[in-house]
């Protein structure tokens, strides 16, 4: 079946996860811990983040979770900070995080648009930081549809964001590819009836993604060649 549209995950897919979110994890936790590094390290362990190395464990809630899920993991261990305030703090830190592009996104997305493909983003990040991240590298306007977990379509691994993208652009799901770096992304794609493409610019290894992926590629830059061959 020809592919007429592609919907991308954001973190770990359009942007390299480790090179983008390590610094965020450290600065966010230090803010929550009021610059107490020992306390920040303890909070990091709760969400699968090593403060010293600025790295995440493969099962970290940060990788595919929503900001609310991260807040709920931290909240029992944070005194005196309401849930809404914690979410607001994390969203502010996330929005300011410098983004490391998985490939040069401008030329990559230009080529896909010139090939006639409709493009979307479906992320478990909040919509506002997602828009800021895409704008920060000058590619927000390349996308026909951008949804965060709080945009009203649910969040991955549910298929709501992906089906909303399909409806928005008027393309049947079986003619759309979902691209992501986590099982949540690929499970959402399968649930929506889309082709699923795994990429290795997140933390999940190929053998983890393979059962849910029609193909696993090193990064999104390999997608045009794969589409040409299929």
Secondary structure, DSSP 8 states (H G I E B T S, - for coil): ----EEEE-TBTTTB-HHHHHHHHHHHHHHHHTTT-HHHHHHHHHHTTEETTTTEE-TT-HHHH--HHHHHHHHHTT-SS--HHHHHHHHHHHHHHS---BSS-HHHHHHHHHHTT-EEEEE-SS-HHHHHHHHHHTT-GGG-SEEE-TTSSS--TTSSHHHHHHHHHHT--GGGEEEEESSHHHHHHHHHHT-EEEEESSSS--HHHHGGG-SEEESSGGGHHHHHHH-
